[in-house]
Amino acid sequence: MSAAQHVDQVLLTAAAVMILLAGALVLYRVWRGPSMLDRAMALDVCAALMIAGIAVRSALNRDAFYFPVMLVLAFLGFTGSVGIARFIAVRDRPPDPTRSGEEGR
C-alpha cells in the first residue's frame, strides 16, 4: 500500500466516523427537538448524512455504482423538505384578522 493510499484510507475512515457522530447528534435533535421545524431540519440533515455515508462507502470501494442512488436520495430529500416546509407554513400561519368577521356579511 502506497503512502497516498494509506492517507486516503485514514481520511475516509475519519470522514465515516464524523458522519456517524453527526448522525447520532441529528437523531438526538429529532428525538428532543423543541419544535416541528427543528425536527424537519434534522431529518433533512439526516438525508444529507445518508448521501455522505454512501459517498464514503463508494470512495472506499472505489466503485461508482452508488452515484445514481445518491442522486435519487438527494432528490427525495429536497422534495421531502419542501413538502414539510409547506405543511408547516400553512399550519403555523397566524389567523388573518381582516377575514374573521366578514364571512357572515
N, C-alpha and C positions, 0 to 999 in steps of 0.2 A: 504494500500500500504506500503510495507516494505521500509526500507532505501535504500536497493540495487536497488529496482525497481525505486525509486524516482531518484537516481543518474543516472541510465540507461536512464530514460526519459529526464533528463536535458542534459545529454551528447549527446543523439541522436538529441534533438532539436537544440543544439548548432551546431552539425555537419550539420544539414539541413540548418541552417542559413548561415554557412560558404560556403556550396555548392551553395546556391543561390547567395551569394555575388561574389563568383568566377565565376559563370555563367554570371553575369552582366558584370564583367570585361572581360571575354572571348568574349562576344558579342560586347563589345566596341572594342576589338582588331580585330575582324572580320570586323567590320564596318570601322575602321580607319587604319588598318594595312598598313604600307607603302609598303610592298611587298607581292607578292603572297605566298611566303613561310611563312610569318607571319600569313597570313590568313589560310593557310593549317594547320599549327601547332595549331592555335586557334580552328579549327574545330576538330582536334584530341583530344584536351583537352576537348572540349565540349562533345565528345562521352564518355570520361572517367568520366566527371561530371554526365552525364546521368546514367551511371552504378553505380556511387556512390550514386546518389539520389535514385535509385531503391533499392540499398542495405540498405539505411537508412529506407526506407519505409518497406522493408521486416523485418528489425530488430524491428521497432516499432510495427508491427503487429505480430511479432513472427511467420512468415509464410515463408516457404522455397519454395513457388510456383514460385517465380520470378528468382531463380538461373539459370535455363536454358535460360531465356530471357537475363540475364546479360551475359551469355557465348556467345550467338549469337551476342549481341551488341559489345562485345569485339572483336570477330572475324571480324565483319563488319568494326569496327573502324580501326583495324590493316590493313585489305586489302585495305580499302579506303586510309589510309595514305601511304601505299606502292605505290598504283596507282598514287596518286597525286605527290609523290616524284619522281617517274619515269617520269611522264609527265613534271615536272618542270626541271628535269635533262636533258631531251632531248631538251626542248625548250630553256634553258639557256646555252647550250653548246656553247663555242666560236668556230668560224669557224677555220678549220684546214688550215693553210697557205700552207702546202705542197701539198694539194689536189686541190687548187684553179686553178692552171694553167695547170694541167695535163689532164683535160678532153678532150681537143681538140687534143692531141697528140696520 
